[in-house]
Amino acid sequence: MTDMPSSSSASPLLKRLPLLAVLAAAILGAVFLRDVISFETLAENRERLIAFRDAHYLPTVLAFMGAYVAIVAFSLPGATVATLTGGFLFATFPGALINVTAATIGAMGIFLAARWGLGERLSARMDASEGMVKRIKAGIDENQWSMLFLIRLVPAVPFFVANLVPAFMGVPLWRFAVTTFLGIIPGAVVFTSVGAGLGEVFARGETPDLGILFEPRVIWPIVGLCVLAALPILLKAVRGRKGI
């Protein structure tokens, strides 16, 4: 008769199950869903979506948010299309608010899965370590607000990376949620506004121009917000060198 696994040996596996589920869903999504959530799919179904929205507005909002939460929480392809769809269905406002809320909830889901699976142990090991690793961890801890806002505002940082790194660094959930919600607002408003104009784009048989994010009138305000987010870190660094 074989021995039953002890709770101590089963516990680490149970903790990793949510993260393993996220990784499995992300892989399967990349293989099977990469062409499902697309501009072409949205264009082909736009009339049915609008008709359903007009007849069932609140259920449409809830269904859309549920789909968006799943896309973010499981790192499925189609987040950009989902954001544009939010603008297409609900206009810039409340579309941007719906997009930001759903994205934040989804981000909290993957954050918790990562922290429960690996983040707590990794953060504890970094705190107990010595040398460069401990100094990096201490520097991040001292500037958590600025660092969290910065990785949300910089367009070059992938969204799933900005969800995972804080989980591995021991960031509190409430701080992660606040900085995620506020930090993604600028980009979400831009893409939602593009989505709000998709009806005319589809009518012309075109695809939306996502390069708008890098136009000077859009990118410079975002760069300014990045500088503001990084300013406390820079000031601390300067004061540290001067011994203030």
C-alpha positions in Angstrom: 0.0 0.0 0.0 1.5 3.3 -1.1 1.9 6.2 1.3 -0.4 9.2 0.8 1.4 12.4 -0.1 2.0 14.6 2.9 0.4 18.1 3.2 3.9 19.7 3.1 4.7 18.1 -0.2 1.3 18.7 -1.7 1.1 22.4 -0.6 3.7 23.8 -3.0 2.0 22.0 -5.9 -1.4 23.3 -4.9 0.0 26.8 -4.7 1.5 26.6 -8.2 -1.7 25.2 -9.8 -3.2 28.7 -10.6 0.1 29.8 -12.2 0.4 26.6 -14.1 -3.2 27.0 -15.3 -2.4 30.5 -16.5 0.7 29.3 -18.4 -1.2 26.4 -20.0 -4.0 28.7 -21.0 -1.5 31.2 -22.4 0.2 28.5 -24.5 -3.1 27.1 -25.8 -4.4 30.6 -26.5 -1.3 31.5 -28.5 -1.8 28.3 -30.6 -5.6 28.3 -31.1 -6.9 31.8 -30.5 -4.4 34.0 -32.2 -6.6 34.4 -35.3 -10.0 34.3 -33.5 -9.9 37.6 -31.7 -8.9 39.9 -34.6 -10.0 43.0 -36.4 -11.5 40.8 -39.1 -13.7 39.0 -36.6 -14.8 42.3 -35.1 -15.6 43.7 -38.6 -17.6 40.6 -39.6 -19.7 40.6 -36.4 -20.0 44.3 -35.8 -23.7 44.6 -36.8 -24.7 41.6 -34.5 -22.7 43.1 -31.6 -24.3 46.5 -32.0 -27.8 44.9 -32.2 -27.2 42.8 -29.1 -25.7 45.8 -27.2 -28.8 48.0 -28.1 -31.2 45.2 -26.9 -29.2 44.1 -23.9 -26.8 46.9 -22.8 -26.0 45.7 -19.2 -25.5 42.0 -20.2 -23.3 43.2 -23.0 -21.1 45.2 -20.6 -20.9 42.3 -18.2 -20.1 39.8 -20.9 -17.5 42.0 -22.4 -15.8 42.7 -19.1 -15.8 38.9 -18.3 -14.1 38.2 -21.7 -11.6 41.0 -21.2 -10.8 39.8 -17.6 -10.1 36.3 -19.0 -7.9 37.6 -21.8 -5.7 39.5 -19.3 -5.7 37.0 -16.5 -4.7 34.1 -18.8 -2.5 36.2 -21.1 -4.6 35.3 -24.1 -4.0 37.0 -27.5 -6.4 39.9 -28.4 -6.0 42.4 -25.6 -5.5 45.3 -28.0 -8.6 44.2 -30.1 -10.6 43.9 -26.9 -9.6 47.5 -25.9 -10.7 48.7 -29.3 -13.9 46.7 -29.0 -14.7 48.5 -25.8 -14.5 51.8 -27.6 -16.5 50.4 -30.5 -19.3 49.2 -28.3 -19.4 51.8 -25.6 -17.7 54.9 -27.0 -14.7 56.6 -25.4 -16.7 57.0 -22.2 -17.8 54.8 -20.5 -15.7 52.5 -22.8 -12.4 53.6 -21.3 -13.7 53.1 -17.7 -15.0 49.6 -18.7 -11.7 48.7 -20.3 -9.5 49.9 -17.4 -11.7 48.2 -14.8 -11.7 44.9 -16.6 -7.9 45.1 -17.4 -7.2 45.8 -13.7 -9.3 42.9 -12.5 -7.6 40.6 -14.9 -4.2 41.9 -13.9 -5.0 41.2 -10.3 -5.9 37.7 -11.2 -2.5 36.9 -12.8 -0.7 38.8 -10.1 -2.3 36.7 -7.4 -1.6 33.5 -9.3 2.1 34.5 -9.7 2.5 35.7 -6.1 0.9 32.6 -4.7 2.8 30.2 -6.9 6.3 31.7 -6.8 6.3 35.4 -5.6 6.1 34.8 -1.9 9.0 32.4 -1.9 11.1 34.4 -4.4 10.5 37.7 -2.5 11.5 36.0 0.8 14.7 34.6 -0.7 15.6 38.0 -2.1 15.1 39.6 1.3 17.3 37.0 2.9 20.0 37.2 0.3 23.1 39.4 0.4 25.0 41.6 -2.0 23.7 42.9 -5.3 20.4 41.0 -5.2 19.4 42.4 -1.8 20.4 46.0 -2.8 18.2 45.8 -5.9 15.3 44.4 -3.9 15.8 47.2 -1.3 15.9 49.8 -4.0 12.7 48.6 -5.5 10.9 48.4 -2.1 11.9 52.1 -1.4 10.5 53.3 -4.7 7.5 50.9 -5.2 5.0 53.6 -6.2 7.2 55.2 -8.7 8.4 51.9 -10.2 4.9 50.5 -10.5 3.6 53.7 -12.2 6.7 53.7 -14.5 6.3 50.2 -15.8 2.6 50.9 -16.5 3.2 54.1 -18.4 6.2 53.0 -20.5 4.6 51.6 -23.7 7.7 49.3 -24.3 6.9 47.2 -21.2 4.6 44.3 -22.1 1.4 44.3 -20.0 1.9 40.7 -18.8 5.5 41.5 -17.7 4.1 44.5 -15.7 1.7 42.0 -14.0 4.3 39.4 -13.1 7.3 41.4 -11.9 5.5 43.1 -9.0 4.2 39.7 -7.9 7.8 38.4 -7.7 8.9 41.5 -5.8 6.4 41.2 -2.9 4.3 44.3 -3.9 1.1 44.5 -1.8 -2.1 43.7 -3.8 -3.8 47.0 -3.1 -0.8 49.0 -4.3 -0.6 46.9 -7.4 -4.3 47.4 -8.1 -4.2 51.2 -7.6 -1.1 51.8 -9.8 -2.5 49.5 -12.4 -5.8 51.2 -12.6 -4.4 54.7 -12.7 -1.3 53.8 -14.7 -3.1 52.3 -17.7 -5.6 55.1 -18.1 -3.6 57.2 -20.6 -3.0 54.4 -23.0 -6.5 52.9 -22.5 -8.2 56.3 -23.3 -6.1 56.6 -26.5 -6.9 53.1 -27.8 -10.6 53.3 -26.7 -11.0 56.5 -28.6 -9.6 54.8 -31.7 -12.1 52.0 -31.1 -14.9 54.5 -30.9 -14.2 55.5 -34.5 -14.0 51.9 -35.8 -17.4 52.1 -37.4 -16.2 54.6 -40.0 -13.0 52.6 -40.4 -14.8 49.4 -41.2 -17.2 51.2 -43.5 -14.2 52.2 -45.6 -12.8 48.7 -45.5 -9.7 49.7 -43.6 -8.0 48.7 -40.4 -7.4 51.1 -37.5 -4.1 53.0 -37.3 -2.5 51.9 -34.0 0.5 54.1 -34.7 -1.5 57.0 -33.1 0.1 56.1 -29.8 3.4 57.2 -31.1 2.3 60.5 -32.6 3.8 63.5 -30.8 0.5 64.8 -29.5 0.0 61.5 -27.7 3.4 60.2 -26.9 4.8 63.4 -25.4 2.2 63.6 -22.6 2.9 60.0 -21.8 6.6 60.6 -21.7 5.9 63.5 -19.3 4.0 61.2 -17.0 6.9 58.7 -17.2 9.3 61.5 -16.1 7.0 62.4 -13.2 6.9 58.8 -12.1 10.7 58.5 -12.3 11.4 61.8 -10.6 11.2 60.5 -7.0 13.6 57.8 -7.9 16.0 60.2 -9.5 15.8 62.6 -6.5 16.5 59.8 -4.0 19.5 58.8 -6.1 20.9 62.3 -6.2 20.4 62.8 -2.5 22.0 59.5 -1.8 25.1 60.5 -3.7 25.3 63.9 -1.9 24.7 62.2 1.4 21.6 64.3 2.1 
